[in-house]
């Protein structure tokens, strides 16, 4: 199993993962075709080629995503169809 498959399994695990990191988020989103930008502060905008945008605040100091952030990422991957392309 590849690294990206392991990350996706972790992200889509039930119950929600409690240790999904910011670095893992960046990796998954990049693999799914999202670009990311931060114009200062801790808010990052992830944009897909379809035009879908997701704004997520980088968690401090732990770097572990909160459940609502994980849900937003999963929804974005499902909405864009990117999840199917990564598998």
OpenMM code with the backbone's topology and positions (N, CA, C; nanometers):
from openmm import Vec3, app, unit

residues = "UNK UNK UNK UNK UNK UNK UNK UNK UNK UNK UNK UNK UNK UNK UNK UNK UNK UNK UNK UNK UNK UNK UNK UNK UNK UNK UNK UNK UNK UNK UNK UNK UNK UNK UNK UNK UNK UNK UNK UNK UNK UNK UNK UNK UNK UNK UNK UNK UNK UNK UNK UNK UNK UNK UNK UNK UNK UNK UNK UNK UNK UNK UNK UNK UNK UNK UNK UNK UNK UNK UNK UNK UNK UNK UNK UNK UNK UNK UNK UNK UNK UNK UNK UNK UNK UNK UNK".split()
positions = [
    Vec3(0.0849, -0.1173, 0.0000),
    Vec3(0.0000, 0.0000, 0.0000),
    Vec3(0.0898, 0.1241, 0.0000),
    Vec3(0.0580, 0.2178, -0.0881),
    Vec3(0.1393, 0.3387, -0.1006),
    Vec3(0.1098, 0.4361, 0.0133),
    Vec3(0.1969, 0.5348, 0.0260),
    Vec3(0.1788, 0.6375, 0.1295),
    Vec3(0.0465, 0.7115, 0.1121),
    Vec3(0.0147, 0.7472, -0.0138),
    Vec3(-0.1086, 0.8226, -0.0368),
    Vec3(-0.2315, 0.7392, -0.0032),
    Vec3(-0.2259, 0.6097, -0.0297),
    Vec3(-0.3381, 0.5227, 0.0066),
    Vec3(-0.3531, 0.5145, 0.1590),
    Vec3(-0.2418, 0.5077, 0.2282),
    Vec3(-0.2463, 0.5042, 0.3745),
    Vec3(-0.3048, 0.6333, 0.4311),
    Vec3(-0.2652, 0.7469, 0.3729),
    Vec3(-0.3199, 0.8751, 0.4191),
    Vec3(-0.4700, 0.8833, 0.3958),
    Vec3(-0.5149, 0.8370, 0.2799),
    Vec3(-0.6584, 0.8403, 0.2505),
    Vec3(-0.7366, 0.7481, 0.3430),
    Vec3(-0.6819, 0.6316, 0.3696),
    Vec3(-0.7487, 0.5397, 0.4627),
    Vec3(-0.7589, 0.6026, 0.6009),
    Vec3(-0.6522, 0.6698, 0.6410),
    Vec3(-0.6526, 0.7369, 0.7710),
    Vec3(-0.7564, 0.8497, 0.7721),
    Vec3(-0.7597, 0.9301, 0.6671),
    Vec3(-0.8522, 1.0429, 0.6591),
    Vec3(-0.9976, 0.9979, 0.6605),
    Vec3(-1.0288, 0.8918, 0.5863),
    Vec3(-1.1669, 0.8457, 0.5728),
    Vec3(-1.2033, 0.7359, 0.6727),
    Vec3(-1.1199, 0.7154, 0.7728),
    Vec3(-1.1476, 0.6136, 0.8750),
    Vec3(-1.2706, 0.6521, 0.9565),
    Vec3(-1.3384, 0.5495, 1.0065),
    Vec3(-1.4510, 0.5695, 1.0977),
    Vec3(-1.4122, 0.5008, 1.2274),
    Vec3(-1.4143, 0.5702, 1.3374),
    Vec3(-1.4450, 0.7113, 1.3583),
    Vec3(-1.3347, 0.8008, 1.3016),
    Vec3(-1.3603, 0.9314, 1.3008),
    Vec3(-1.2638, 1.0277, 1.2476),
    Vec3(-1.1297, 1.0126, 1.3166),
    Vec3(-1.0212, 1.0288, 1.2414),
    Vec3(-0.8884, 1.0176, 1.3027),
    Vec3(-0.8627, 1.1305, 1.4023),
    Vec3(-0.7924, 1.0990, 1.5079),
    Vec3(-0.7606, 1.1999, 1.6096),
    Vec3(-0.6184, 1.2525, 1.5955),
    Vec3(-0.5446, 1.1980, 1.4990),
    Vec3(-0.4048, 1.2374, 1.4831),
    Vec3(-0.3701, 1.2748, 1.3401),
    Vec3(-0.4638, 1.3306, 1.2647),
    Vec3(-0.4356, 1.3713, 1.1270),
    Vec3(-0.3659, 1.5067, 1.1316),
    Vec3(-0.2438, 1.5134, 1.0805),
    Vec3(-0.1620, 1.6341, 1.0939),
    Vec3(-0.1781, 1.7303, 0.9766),
    Vec3(-0.1320, 1.8518, 0.9997),
    Vec3(-0.1344, 1.9554, 0.8968),
    Vec3(-0.0519, 1.9117, 0.7761),
    Vec3(0.0624, 1.8506, 0.7982),
    Vec3(0.1479, 1.8044, 0.6888),
    Vec3(0.0777, 1.6974, 0.6059),
    Vec3(0.0042, 1.6088, 0.6726),
    Vec3(-0.0715, 1.5066, 0.6012),
    Vec3(-0.1831, 1.5707, 0.5188),
    Vec3(-0.2454, 1.6731, 0.5733),
    Vec3(-0.3492, 1.7463, 0.4999),
    Vec3(-0.2921, 1.8057, 0.3717),
    Vec3(-0.1793, 1.8733, 0.3825),
    Vec3(-0.1160, 1.9344, 0.2651),
    Vec3(-0.0881, 1.8268, 0.1598),
    Vec3(-0.0348, 1.7131, 0.2014),
    Vec3(-0.0012, 1.6054, 0.1077),
    Vec3(-0.1263, 1.5541, 0.0355),
    Vec3(-0.2337, 1.5295, 0.1102),
    Vec3(-0.3574, 1.4782, 0.0502),
    Vec3(-0.4160, 1.5797, -0.0474),
    Vec3(-0.4210, 1.7049, -0.0061),
    Vec3(-0.4810, 1.8072, -0.0917),
    Vec3(-0.3993, 1.8273, -0.2197),
    Vec3(-0.2697, 1.8248, -0.2103),
    Vec3(-0.1846, 1.8400, -0.3294),
    Vec3(-0.2069, 1.7220, -0.4254),
    Vec3(-0.2148, 1.6005, -0.3701),
    Vec3(-0.2388, 1.4823, -0.4531),
    Vec3(-0.3745, 1.4888, -0.5224),
    Vec3(-0.4690, 1.5567, -0.4588),
    Vec3(-0.6045, 1.5664, -0.5136),
    Vec3(-0.6202, 1.6814, -0.6124),
    Vec3(-0.5134, 1.7554, -0.6381),
    Vec3(-0.5202, 1.8625, -0.7368),
    Vec3(-0.5551, 1.9990, -0.6810),
    Vec3(-0.5436, 2.0151, -0.5495),
    Vec3(-0.5680, 2.1446, -0.4873),
    Vec3(-0.4371, 2.2214, -0.4765),
    Vec3(-0.4456, 2.3508, -0.4898),
    Vec3(-0.3320, 2.4371, -0.4599),
    Vec3(-0.3644, 2.5060, -0.3282),
    Vec3(-0.2626, 2.5546, -0.2592),
    Vec3(-0.2901, 2.6232, -0.1340),
    Vec3(-0.2133, 2.7536, -0.1271),
    Vec3(-0.2733, 2.8467, -0.0530),
    Vec3(-0.2163, 2.9808, -0.0431),
    Vec3(-0.2490, 3.0358, 0.0958),
    Vec3(-0.1540, 3.1079, 0.1511),
    Vec3(-0.1750, 3.1764, 0.2785),
    Vec3(-0.1326, 3.3209, 0.2590),
    Vec3(-0.2251, 3.4118, 0.2835),
    Vec3(-0.1940, 3.5537, 0.2651),
    Vec3(-0.1668, 3.6197, 0.3999),
    Vec3(-0.1067, 3.5470, 0.4899),
    Vec3(-0.0772, 3.5986, 0.6230),
    Vec3(-0.1687, 3.5349, 0.7248),
    Vec3(-0.1254, 3.5293, 0.8467),
    Vec3(-0.2048, 3.4653, 0.9507),
    Vec3(-0.1989, 3.3146, 0.9380),
    Vec3(-0.3018, 3.2490, 0.9873),
    Vec3(-0.3008, 3.1033, 0.9863),
    Vec3(-0.4075, 3.0434, 0.8954),
    Vec3(-0.4790, 3.1268, 0.8195),
    Vec3(-0.5836, 3.0772, 0.7312),
    Vec3(-0.5272, 3.0462, 0.5927),
    Vec3(-0.5480, 2.9226, 0.5519),
    Vec3(-0.5018, 2.8768, 0.4214),
    Vec3(-0.6225, 2.8526, 0.3327),
    Vec3(-0.6116, 2.8940, 0.2066),
    Vec3(-0.7159, 2.8687, 0.1090),
    Vec3(-0.6671, 2.7585, 0.0162),
    Vec3(-0.7444, 2.6513, 0.0097),
    Vec3(-0.7159, 2.5416, -0.0817),
    Vec3(-0.8135, 2.5552, -0.1973),
    Vec3(-0.7606, 2.5589, -0.3201),
    Vec3(-0.8465, 2.5772, -0.4368),
    Vec3(-0.8238, 2.4647, -0.5367),
    Vec3(-0.9344, 2.4101, -0.5834),
    Vec3(-0.9300, 2.3024, -0.6823),
    Vec3(-0.9502, 2.3623, -0.8208),
    Vec3(-0.9086, 2.2916, -0.9221),
    Vec3(-0.9230, 2.3403, -1.0598),
    Vec3(-1.0692, 2.3612, -1.0988),
    Vec3(-1.1609, 2.2991, -1.0268),
    Vec3(-1.3038, 2.3179, -1.0533),
    Vec3(-1.3548, 2.4500, -0.9967),
    Vec3(-1.2712, 2.5165, -0.9173),
    Vec3(-1.3100, 2.6436, -0.8582),
    Vec3(-1.3522, 2.6329, -0.7125),
    Vec3(-1.3670, 2.5112, -0.6630),
    Vec3(-1.4046, 2.4918, -0.5229),
    Vec3(-1.2933, 2.5423, -0.4317),
    Vec3(-1.3315, 2.6202, -0.3331),
    Vec3(-1.2354, 2.6719, -0.2357),
    Vec3(-1.2739, 2.6251, -0.0961),
    Vec3(-1.1716, 2.5902, -0.0201),
    Vec3(-1.1897, 2.5512, 0.1190),
    Vec3(-1.0885, 2.6304, 0.2002),
    Vec3(-1.1360, 2.6991, 0.3034),
    Vec3(-1.0474, 2.7761, 0.3900),
    Vec3(-1.0338, 2.7007, 0.5213),
    Vec3(-0.9100, 2.6714, 0.5580),
    Vec3(-0.8828, 2.5983, 0.6811),
    Vec3(-0.7745, 2.6717, 0.7580),
    Vec3(-0.7964, 2.6859, 0.8861),
    Vec3(-0.7006, 2.7518, 0.9734),
    Vec3(-0.5999, 2.6490, 1.0230),
    Vec3(-0.4735, 2.6814, 1.0111),
    Vec3(-0.3681, 2.5919, 1.0590),
    Vec3(-0.3755, 2.5847, 1.2109),
    Vec3(-0.3774, 2.4639, 1.2617),
    Vec3(-0.3901, 2.4439, 1.4052),
    Vec3(-0.2561, 2.4648, 1.4753),
    Vec3(-0.2629, 2.5341, 1.5873),
    Vec3(-0.1429, 2.5635, 1.6657),
    Vec3(-0.1638, 2.5152, 1.8078),
    Vec3(-0.0688, 2.4772, 1.8808),
    Vec3(0.0667, 2.4437, 1.8385),
    Vec3(0.0802, 2.2988, 1.7944),
    Vec3(-0.0246, 2.2185, 1.8142),
    Vec3(-0.0133, 2.0741, 1.7918),
    Vec3(-0.0010, 2.0350, 1.6450),
    Vec3(-0.0663, 2.1081, 1.5557),
    Vec3(-0.0652, 2.0705, 1.4150),
    Vec3(-0.1632, 1.9590, 1.3832),
    Vec3(-0.2449, 1.9192, 1.4815),
    Vec3(-0.3441, 1.8137, 1.4618),
    Vec3(-0.4768, 1.8786, 1.4222),
    Vec3(-0.5371, 1.8273, 1.3141),
    Vec3(-0.6636, 1.8840, 1.2669),
    Vec3(-0.7786, 1.8507, 1.3609),
    Vec3(-0.8721, 1.9418, 1.3668),
    Vec3(-0.9923, 1.9242, 1.4470),
    Vec3(-1.0969, 1.8500, 1.3630),
    Vec3(-1.1939, 1.7840, 1.4292),
    Vec3(-1.2934, 1.7062, 1.3539),
    Vec3(-1.3669, 1.7865, 1.2463),
    Vec3(-1.4035, 1.9107, 1.2729),
    Vec3(-1.4752, 1.9892, 1.1713),
    Vec3(-1.3864, 2.0163, 1.0498),
    Vec3(-1.2557, 2.0266, 1.0705),
    Vec3(-1.1640, 2.0485, 0.9585),
    Vec3(-1.1529, 1.9218, 0.8740),
    Vec3(-1.1463, 1.8075, 0.9401),
    Vec3(-1.1394, 1.6802, 0.8685),
    Vec3(-1.2664, 1.6603, 0.7852),
    Vec3(-1.3809, 1.6922, 0.8427),
    Vec3(-1.5068, 1.6795, 0.7694),
    Vec3(-1.5090, 1.7709, 0.6469),
    Vec3(-1.4576, 1.8917, 0.6609),
    Vec3(-1.4545, 1.9857, 0.5479),
    Vec3(-1.3643, 1.9335, 0.4360),
    Vec3(-1.2514, 1.8765, 0.4724),
    Vec3(-1.1588, 1.8217, 0.3732),
    Vec3(-1.2229, 1.7028, 0.3019),
    Vec3(-1.2838, 1.6135, 0.3771),
    Vec3(-1.3502, 1.4980, 0.3163),
    Vec3(-1.4599, 1.5425, 0.2207),
    Vec3(-1.5379, 1.6408, 0.2614),
    Vec3(-1.6459, 1.6926, 0.1763),
    Vec3(-1.5890, 1.7516, 0.0465),
    Vec3(-1.4800, 1.8261, 0.0584),
    Vec3(-1.4174, 1.8859, -0.0601),
    Vec3(-1.3667, 1.7784, -0.1555),
    Vec3(-1.3042, 1.6744, -0.1022),
    Vec3(-1.2535, 1.5662, -0.1869),
    Vec3(-1.3679, 1.4930, -0.2560),
    Vec3(-1.4761, 1.4718, -0.1841),
    Vec3(-1.5909, 1.4029, -0.2434),
    Vec3(-1.6609, 1.4906, -0.3473),
    Vec3(-1.6751, 1.6202, -0.3188),
    Vec3(-1.7437, 1.7130, -0.4092),
    Vec3(-1.6703, 1.7266, -0.5424),
    Vec3(-1.5396, 1.7339, -0.5380),
    Vec3(-1.4611, 1.7518, -0.6599),
    Vec3(-1.4368, 1.6212, -0.7338),
    Vec3(-1.4669, 1.5105, -0.6700),
    Vec3(-1.4384, 1.3811, -0.7318),
    Vec3(-1.2924, 1.3442, -0.7216),
    Vec3(-1.2168, 1.4222, -0.6489),
    Vec3(-1.0727, 1.3998, -0.6365),
    Vec3(-1.0435, 1.2724, -0.5607),
    Vec3(-1.1302, 1.2340, -0.4686),
    Vec3(-1.1070, 1.1120, -0.3914),
    Vec3(-1.0961, 0.9919, -0.4833),
    Vec3(-1.1816, 0.9849, -0.5830),
    Vec3(-1.1794, 0.8726, -0.6771),
    Vec3(-1.0531, 0.8696, -0.7617),
    Vec3(-0.9964, 0.9853, -0.7900),
    Vec3(-0.8739, 0.9912, -0.8713),
    Vec3(-0.7519, 0.9519, -0.7914),
    Vec3(-0.7559, 0.9698, -0.6596),
    Vec3(-0.6396, 0.9379, -0.5770),
    Vec3(-0.6307, 0.7902, -0.5510),
    Vec3(-0.7449, 0.7238, -0.5380),
    Vec3(-0.7471, 0.5814, -0.4984),
    Vec3(-0.6592, 0.4963, -0.5846),
] * unit.nanometer
topology = app.Topology()
chain = topology.addChain("A")
for resn in residues:
    res = topology.addResidue(resn, chain)
    for name in ("N", "CA", "C"):
        topology.addAtom(name, app.Element.getBySymbol(name[0]), res)
